[in-house]
Amino acid sequence: MKRILFVIPTLGNGGAEKSFLSVLENLDYSEFEVDVLALRPTGLISQMLPPQVNVLPLERRYVNFKKPLPASILAFAKSLSFCDVFNRIAYSFILKKYRMSNYAEQRAFRYLKGFLNNGLHYDVAISYLEKTSNYFVSECVDADTKIGYIHSDYEKLGLDPELDMRLMKNLDYLVTVSDMCADILKESLPAFAGRVRVIENIISKKTILERAGEFLPYNDSFDGIRIATVGRLSYEKGPDIALEACRLLVEGGYNIKWHMIGAIDMEGIVESAEKYGLKGRFIFENLQSNPYCYVFNSDIYVQSSRREGKSIAVEEAKVLGIPVVLSNYSTAPCQINNGITGIIADDISAQSVAAAIKNLIDDKALYNNIKQALKKEAGNEHEINRLVDLINSKGQQ
């Protein structure tokens, strides 16, 4: 039986976390003993993990390190760990200097890494998300084979490729979720080109359809067009683009309700909706453990992102048979066949997103043709076999 460690930043309800849960649900636990190290172990999927999975407790030094700066310094000072005090101050300084960016996380890892090593040996260690998780598996974990994931368009992450190649030099494989993401990764990190593999996010059609029928989320008598968007309401996901598109549609006389399902992580977005007079039209549903019911009972799914890797929420909407509108982010063509299984807006703007939605609403034949095409969408549980093949291979680098 092989011993595997998965490392992931959080057990929240984002796309990567849902994909991670699908991986765990499809593993054969007669073959693998699985530990999970979540750097922030709370979140919706923390209660949904298979019972065979062992979630590791965080090391006390790491817990003290991640406390707010004053509390962290006090904890280390009490134990006379003055080197730890220095590392914590330096870590905070780097994050502040580079405005809490991805580049800041990359630069600050040198001060964090000494607090993460759990001293255990594994046959295989897998980081399920870019940045700190990958660096930790590369530099701090004792494992025979090391696998890292990058779920996004690497060029849009704002990272230093040269520094990444140093921090991830011990990874045997670097997995991404689409051919386009793989091409970008090979071009950005040429030294790793031979290590790049594509494994799509796992979508279980049977599970998603079952969960989509668990309850009816809308209890009003609204007879217009319902639009759904799922994901953390942060800048890169474009909730402000969605809000402005909603305003344009309402002002254009379209009877719509737009439901935003996800944790709010963009300052002022709720206030902007109220200022536009869109209360009751642009509706914040907050984080939901089962977003599928909301999507399944909507007419259109919209992803107004500024960047994506291969959005799992879009793939789920397709499996649910809901026509999709995407902003024209770089990997959008990897997700839908424009005009056949959905619509890609002309660019990443509210005007273009609104125009694409109008087209879908006004052209009933187009809408129905897309609905018909989506009936052929299937799950891809077989993708777990690609990951198992990597797990069972010896690192090639």
C-alpha positions as semicolon CSV with decimal commas, in nm:
position;residue;x (nm);y (nm);z (nm)
1;M;0,000;0,000;0,000
2;K;0,143;0,336;-0,103
3;R;0,149;0,623;0,140
4;I;0,041;0,956;-0,013
5;L;0,049;1,309;0,124
6;F;-0,176;1,574;-0,032
7;V;-0,100;1,938;0,051
8;I;-0,361;2,208;-0,016
9;P;-0,392;2,565;0,112
10;T;-0,752;2,540;0,232
11;L;-1,054;2,310;0,252
12;G;-1,295;2,577;0,134
13;N;-1,548;2,549;-0,150
14;G;-1,352;2,691;-0,443
15;G;-1,299;2,517;-0,774
16;A;-0,964;2,363;-0,683
17;E;-1,100;2,239;-0,351
18;K;-1,403;2,079;-0,519
19;S;-1,173;1,916;-0,773
20;F;-0,957;1,793;-0,486
21;L;-1,262;1,639;-0,318
22;S;-1,346;1,459;-0,643
23;V;-0,994;1,315;-0,654
24;L;-1,027;1,184;-0,298
25;E;-1,370;1,037;-0,373
26;N;-1,234;0,844;-0,673
27;L;-0,918;0,697;-0,519
28;D;-0,900;0,327;-0,436
29;Y;-0,825;0,311;-0,064
30;S;-0,730;-0,053;-0,083
31;E;-0,420;0,069;-0,269
32;F;-0,345;0,401;-0,100
33;E;-0,309;0,536;0,251
34;V;-0,383;0,908;0,232
35;D;-0,283;1,196;0,457
36;V;-0,400;1,553;0,390
37;L;-0,221;1,862;0,513
38;A;-0,437;2,173;0,473
39;L;-0,256;2,494;0,558
40;R;-0,596;2,636;0,660
41;P;-0,791;2,324;0,756
42;T;-1,135;2,482;0,795
43;G;-1,393;2,519;0,518
44;L;-1,701;2,357;0,369
45;I;-1,536;2,049;0,223
46;S;-1,357;1,970;0,551
47;Q;-1,675;1,787;0,658
48;M;-1,711;1,605;0,323
49;L;-1,380;1,419;0,300
50;P;-1,394;1,039;0,265
51;P;-1,362;0,867;0,605
52;Q;-1,044;0,689;0,495
53;V;-0,858;1,023;0,468
54;N;-0,642;1,131;0,760
55;V;-0,624;1,510;0,805
56;L;-0,297;1,598;0,975
57;P;-0,289;1,849;1,260
58;L;-0,086;2,163;1,198
59;E;0,248;2,192;1,376
60;R;0,234;2,427;1,674
61;R;0,519;2,641;1,541
62;Y;0,329;2,691;1,215
63;V;0,010;2,781;1,403
64;N;0,205;3,041;1,601
65;F;0,365;3,171;1,283
66;K;0,028;3,231;1,114
67;K;-0,117;3,427;1,404
68;P;-0,144;3,807;1,362
69;L;0,202;3,961;1,383
70;P;0,192;4,088;1,746
71;A;0,053;3,758;1,878
72;S;0,302;3,559;1,672
73;I;0,601;3,759;1,798
74;L;0,481;3,726;2,156
75;A;0,442;3,347;2,124
76;F;0,794;3,305;1,986
77;A;0,948;3,551;2,230
78;K;0,799;3,362;2,525
79;S;0,983;3,049;2,412
80;L;1,301;3,252;2,343
81;S;1,279;3,160;1,973
82;F;1,431;3,481;1,845
83;C;1,522;3,336;1,506
84;D;1,151;3,258;1,465
85;V;1,070;3,618;1,562
86;F;1,303;3,742;1,286
87;N;1,147;3,511;1,024
88;R;0,794;3,616;1,120
89;I;0,879;3,987;1,095
90;A;1,058;3,937;0,762
91;Y;0,762;3,737;0,628
92;S;0,519;4,015;0,721
93;F;0,749;4,280;0,574
94;I;0,767;4,103;0,235
95;L;0,389;4,057;0,218
96;K;0,332;4,422;0,297
97;K;0,604;4,547;0,063
98;Y;0,456;4,360;-0,233
99;R;0,094;4,426;-0,136
100;M;-0,007;4,069;-0,047
101;S;0,036;3,963;-0,412
102;N;0,119;3,621;-0,552
103;Y;0,472;3,751;-0,603
104;A;0,483;3,843;-0,234
105;E;0,382;3,489;-0,137
106;Q;0,654;3,355;-0,363
107;R;0,923;3,582;-0,215
108;A;0,812;3,527;0,144
109;F;0,825;3,147;0,135
110;R;1,191;3,140;0,243
111;Y;1,084;3,274;0,584
112;L;0,789;3,034;0,615
113;K;0,934;2,702;0,503
114;G;1,110;2,614;0,828
115;F;0,774;2,602;1,005
116;L;0,610;2,344;0,777
117;N;0,820;2,025;0,779
118;N;0,634;1,744;0,959
119;G;0,926;1,501;0,936
120;L;0,723;1,213;0,785
121;H;0,820;1,004;0,483
122;Y;0,581;0,934;0,193
123;D;0,594;0,733;-0,124
124;V;0,428;1,022;-0,306
125;A;0,363;1,385;-0,208
126;I;0,114;1,590;-0,411
127;S;0,061;1,963;-0,385
128;Y;-0,286;2,041;-0,517
129;L;-0,240;2,414;-0,581
130;E;0,026;2,655;-0,698
131;K;0,262;2,869;-0,490
132;T;0,321;2,779;-0,123
133;S;0,185;2,424;-0,149
134;N;0,415;2,347;-0,442
135;Y;0,716;2,506;-0,273
136;F;0,650;2,313;0,047
137;V;0,628;1,977;-0,133
138;S;0,938;2,057;-0,338
139;E;1,161;2,179;-0,056
140;C;1,029;2,043;0,274
141;V;0,860;1,705;0,224
142;D;1,044;1,372;0,231
143;A;0,891;1,172;-0,056
144;D;1,010;0,938;-0,331
145;T;0,793;1,110;-0,594
146;K;0,677;1,472;-0,583
147;I;0,388;1,611;-0,788
148;G;0,278;1,975;-0,805
149;Y;-0,036;2,134;-0,952
150;I;-0,091;2,468;-1,125
151;H;-0,463;2,516;-1,194
152;S;-0,440;2,859;-1,359
153;D;-0,303;3,031;-1,667
154;Y;0,053;3,070;-1,538
155;E;0,117;3,396;-1,724
156;K;-0,170;3,561;-1,534
157;L;-0,044;3,466;-1,186
158;G;0,214;3,744;-1,161
159;L;0,496;3,515;-1,047
160;D;0,870;3,528;-1,116
161;P;0,937;3,225;-1,341
162;E;1,307;3,209;-1,253
163;L;1,230;3,200;-0,882
164;D;0,957;2,942;-0,939
165;M;1,196;2,713;-1,122
166;R;1,429;2,726;-0,822
167;L;1,154;2,679;-0,565
168;M;0,996;2,387;-0,755
169;K;1,314;2,220;-0,879
170;N;1,251;1,901;-0,680
171;L;0,907;1,834;-0,829
172;D;0,905;1,529;-1,057
173;Y;0,585;1,631;-1,232
174;L;0,392;1,955;-1,275
175;V;0,023;1,896;-1,344
176;T;-0,214;2,144;-1,503
177;V;-0,577;2,118;-1,613
178;S;-0,588;2,187;-1,987
179;D;-0,370;2,166;-2,297
180;M;-0,364;2,545;-2,327
181;C;-0,250;2,583;-1,966
182;A;0,017;2,320;-2,036
183;D;0,147;2,509;-2,340
184;I;0,166;2,832;-2,139
185;L;0,342;2,650;-1,855
186;K;0,603;2,496;-2,086
187;E;0,675;2,834;-2,242
188;S;0,695;3,012;-1,906
189;L;0,901;2,743;-1,730
190;P;1,107;2,587;-2,012
191;A;1,327;2,387;-1,775
192;F;1,013;2,201;-1,662
193;A;0,867;2,133;-2,009
194;G;0,937;1,761;-1,985
195;R;0,770;1,736;-1,645
196;V;0,437;1,894;-1,743
197;R;0,130;1,669;-1,752
198;V;-0,239;1,745;-1,818
199;I;-0,505;1,602;-1,586
200;E;-0,846;1,764;-1,613
201;N;-1,049;1,852;-1,305
202;I;-1,267;1,552;-1,228
203;I;-1,640;1,603;-1,286
204;S;-1,881;1,332;-1,172
205;K;-2,202;1,383;-1,371
206;K;-2,395;1,133;-1,159
207;T;-2,298;1,301;-0,830
208;I;-2,364;1,654;-0,958
209;L;-2,709;1,566;-1,095
210;E;-2,801;1,391;-0,771
211;R;-2,697;1,692;-0,563
212;A;-2,870;1,935;-0,801
213;G;-3,204;1,779;-0,711
214;E;-3,164;1,802;-0,333
215;F;-3,375;2,118;-0,291
216;L;-3,538;2,410;-0,473
217;P;-3,334;2,724;-0,400
218;Y;-3,576;2,984;-0,535
219;N;-3,914;3,019;-0,366
220;D;-4,046;3,331;-0,542
221;S;-4,285;3,358;-0,836
222;F;-4,033;3,523;-1,068
223;D;-4,102;3,441;-1,433
224;G;-3,807;3,614;-1,602
225;I;-3,454;3,496;-1,681
226;R;-3,245;3,363;-1,393
227;I;-2,867;3,390;-1,423
228;A;-2,623;3,215;-1,190
229;T;-2,253;3,266;-1,120
230;V;-2,055;3,048;-0,879
231;G;-1,720;3,134;-0,725
232;R;-1,541;3,353;-0,477
233;L;-1,640;3,714;-0,539
234;S;-1,287;3,845;-0,587
235;Y;-1,130;4,077;-0,844
236;E;-0,999;3,800;-1,071
237;K;-1,347;3,643;-1,087
238;G;-1,496;3,971;-1,213
239;P;-1,805;4,023;-0,994
240;D;-1,783;4,394;-1,077
241;I;-1,804;4,304;-1,447
242;A;-2,110;4,091;-1,373
243;L;-2,269;4,372;-1,172
244;E;-2,220;4,627;-1,450
245;A;-2,351;4,377;-1,708
246;C;-2,659;4,325;-1,491
247;R;-2,715;4,701;-1,478
248;L;-2,691;4,726;-1,857
249;L;-2,939;4,441;-1,904
250;V;-3,192;4,582;-1,657
251;E;-3,164;4,929;-1,810
252;G;-3,218;4,762;-2,150
253;G;-3,552;4,626;-2,030
254;Y;-3,452;4,266;-1,964
255;N;-3,638;4,097;-1,679
256;I;-3,353;3,917;-1,503
257;K;-3,237;3,806;-1,162
258;W;-2,865;3,737;-1,127
259;H;-2,764;3,511;-0,836
260;M;-2,402;3,532;-0,716
261;I;-2,313;3,217;-0,520
262;G;-1,988;3,252;-0,330
263;A;-1,800;3,421;-0,048
264;I;-1,771;3,798;-0,092
265;D;-1,406;3,901;-0,126
266;M;-1,430;4,233;-0,310
267;E;-1,468;4,554;-0,116
268;G;-1,770;4,766;-0,204
269;I;-1,944;4,520;-0,436
270;V;-2,260;4,495;-0,221
271;E;-2,278;4,873;-0,181
272;S;-2,236;4,917;-0,558
273;A;-2,531;4,685;-0,625
274;E;-2,748;4,893;-0,395
275;K;-2,624;5,218;-0,549
276;Y;-2,722;5,092;-0,894
277;G;-3,071;5,010;-0,763
278;L;-3,020;4,640;-0,830
279;K;-3,129;4,504;-0,494
280;G;-3,352;4,208;-0,575
281;R;-3,198;4,186;-0,923
282;F;-2,830;4,119;-0,839
283;I;-2,855;3,884;-0,544
284;F;-2,573;3,771;-0,315
285;E;-2,640;3,411;-0,208
286;N;-2,311;3,381;-0,013
287;L;-2,111;3,059;0,012
288;Q;-2,322;2,745;-0,036
289;S;-2,230;2,384;0,034
290;N;-2,452;2,285;-0,259
291;P;-2,436;2,543;-0,540
292;Y;-2,560;2,291;-0,796
293;C;-2,926;2,347;-0,706
294;Y;-2,888;2,719;-0,783
295;V;-2,727;2,656;-1,120
296;F;-2,965;2,374;-1,218
297;N;-3,267;2,595;-1,154
298;S;-3,129;2,886;-1,357
299;D;-3,158;2,963;-1,727
300;I;-2,805;3,086;-1,795
301;Y;-2,469;3,042;-1,626
302;V;-2,218;3,331;-1,654
303;Q;-1,846;3,333;-1,574
304;S;-1,725;3,694;-1,599
305;S;-1,368;3,619;-1,489
306;R;-1,058;3,815;-1,573
307;R;-0,853;3,494;-1,562
308;E;-0,917;3,121;-1,520
309;G;-0,734;2,796;-1,566
310;K;-1,018;2,563;-1,651
311;S;-1,310;2,668;-1,433
312;I;-1,469;2,370;-1,263
313;A;-1,789;2,573;-1,208
314;V;-1,824;2,614;-1,586
315;E;-1,774;2,242;-1,639
316;E;-2,037;2,169;-1,376
317;A;-2,286;2,406;-1,541
318;K;-2,232;2,229;-1,873
319;V;-2,294;1,888;-1,714
320;L;-2,615;2,032;-1,565
321;G;-2,723;2,136;-1,915
322;I;-2,727;2,513;-1,850
323;P;-2,610;2,737;-2,139
324;V;-2,292;2,923;-2,048
325;V;-2,165;3,274;-2,120
326;L;-1,795;3,338;-2,062
327;S;-1,590;3,653;-2,067
328;N;-1,306;3,619;-2,316
329;Y;-1,035;3,509;-2,071
330;S;-0,738;3,332;-2,227
331;T;-0,851;2,976;-2,160
332;A;-1,221;3,023;-2,240
333;P;-1,191;2,834;-2,574
334;C;-1,075;2,529;-2,374
335;Q;-1,411;2,523;-2,196
336;I;-1,677;2,575;-2,462
337;N;-1,718;2,554;-2,837
338;N;-1,829;2,912;-2,907
339;G;-2,182;2,921;-3,043
340;I;-2,226;2,545;-2,994
341;T;-2,202;2,469;-2,621
342;G;-2,207;2,831;-2,503
343;I;-2,109;3,186;-2,587
344;I;-1,771;3,356;-2,542
345;A;-1,801;3,735;-2,513
346;D;-1,589;3,952;-2,742
347;D;-1,365;4,065;-2,457
348;I;-1,345;4,096;-2,079
349;S;-1,588;4,381;-2,025
350;A;-1,937;4,432;-1,891
351;Q;-2,056;4,555;-2,230
352;S;-1,940;4,239;-2,407
353;V;-2,072;4,006;-2,139
354;A;-2,410;4,184;-2,146
355;A;-2,420;4,163;-2,526
356;A;-2,351;3,787;-2,515
357;I;-2,629;3,736;-2,261
358;K;-2,869;3,944;-2,473
359;N;-2,783;3,727;-2,772
360;L;-2,863;3,411;-2,577
361;I;-3,192;3,554;-2,445
362;D;-3,311;3,702;-2,776
363;D;-3,214;3,411;-3,003
364;K;-3,439;3,128;-2,884
365;A;-3,312;2,889;-3,153
366;L;-2,952;2,947;-3,042
367;Y;-3,046;2,892;-2,679
368;N;-3,231;2,568;-2,755
369;N;-2,951;2,440;-2,981
370;I;-2,699;2,493;-2,700
371;K;-2,928;2,315;-2,454
372;Q;-2,949;2,023;-2,696
373;A;-2,570;2,011;-2,745
374;L;-2,511;2,009;-2,370
375;K;-2,708;1,685;-2,333
376;K;-2,397;1,512;-2,468
377;E;-2,177;1,646;-2,187
378;A;-2,045;1,365;-1,972
379;G;-1,844;1,330;-1,655
380;N;-1,474;1,247;-1,668
381;E;-1,412;1,027;-1,367
382;H;-1,160;0,835;-1,579
383;E;-0,915;1,126;-1,532
384;I;-0,829;0,974;-1,193
385;N;-0,641;0,705;-1,388
386;R;-0,393;0,965;-1,514
387;L;-0,315;1,075;-1,162
388;V;-0,286;0,714;-1,043
389;D;-0,039;0,649;-1,326
390;L;0,178;0,936;-1,197
391;I;0,145;0,810;-0,840
392;N;0,262;0,467;-0,948
393;S;0,550;0,594;-1,158
394;K;0,890;0,675;-1,024
395;G;0,988;1,040;-1,070
396;Q;1,159;1,079;-1,406
397;Q;1,367;1,390;-1,341
